[in-house]
Amino acid sequence: MIGIFGGTFDPIHFGHLRPALELFEILQLDELRLIPAGVPPHRRAPCASTGQRLLMLRKAIAGQPGFVLDERETERSGPSYMVDTLSELRAELGDRRSICLLLGMDAFLGLNSWHRWREIPRLAHLVVSHRPGWLPEHLDDHGGPLAELADSSLVADPLELGRKPAGLFFMHPVTQLDISSTRIRALIREGRNPRYLLPDEIWMYIQEQQLYR
Ligand code: ATP
C-alpha cells in the first residue's frame, strides 16, 4: 500500500511531518510519497522557488525510511492537478495496488472544487486527518457530495484499505499541531522566530537563503 501526500510545502513543517509519520505507521504503508505541487491550481504561486521547496523537503525526510520525494508535479508544465498525478501513478503501479491519498480536513473540504474531482476516489482511497480549526463536524455542515462520499465509503479499520485498490474513506485523529506554512511565513516576515514549528535544518536553510522576508 502506498500513500500520497501532496501540498505546496512552502515551507514543510511539523504539522505535515508528524501526521504523515503517524499515518505511515497506522496504515502500514510500504511507502509514503511526498509530492510538492509545481503550479498549485487553487492558490497564489509559492514564495520559495521549486528548487528551494524540493531541497527543504529532501532535508526534512532524510533518514526517514519509507518517505520518498516524488518530483513529478514540478516536472510537469501547467497546473498540478491531483487527478493527473493519480492517473499516472495508477498506470505505473497497476490496477491492484492500494493507493491512499492523504489529506488534511481543510483540503478534503475543498476537494469538490478540484479538477475532475469525482475521478479521484476511483483512483485512490481517501485518508483524511483531523486538523486544528477543521472539525469532522464541518463535513456534515458541508453536506452535499463530500459528506455523501464519506458516508458511503467509510471504513473503521485502516487495514481494510489494503483489500481494495481505491474507493474507500478513512478518517484519523492525528496529533493536533496548529501549524501552517502561512503562519511560519508571517512570523519570518515580522522578524519573529519560527523555531520549533519546523525542523531546525529547514529554519537554518530559510535563513541562509533569506526566504520569506
Ligand atoms: P499554507 O498555510 O501555505 O496554505 P499549509 O500549512 O496548509 O500551507 P499545505 O502544503 O498547503 O500546508 O498542505 C498540504 C497538506 O498538508 C494538506 O492536505 C493539509 O491539509 C495538510 N496539513 C498542513 N498542515 C497541517 C497540520 N498542521 N495538521 C494536519 N494537516 C496539515
Boltz pocket constraint, residues with backbone or C-beta under 6 A from the ligand:
constraints:
  - pocket:
      binder: B
      contacts: [[A, 6], [A, 7], [A, 8], [A, 9], [A, 10], [A, 11], [A, 14], [A, 15], [A, 16], [A, 19], [A, 102], [A, 103], [A, 104], [A, 105], [A, 106], [A, 107], [A, 108], [A, 129], [A, 130], [A, 131], [A, 132], [A, 175], [A, 177], [A, 178], [A, 179], [A, 180], [A, 181], [A, 182], [A, 183]]
      max_distance: 6.0
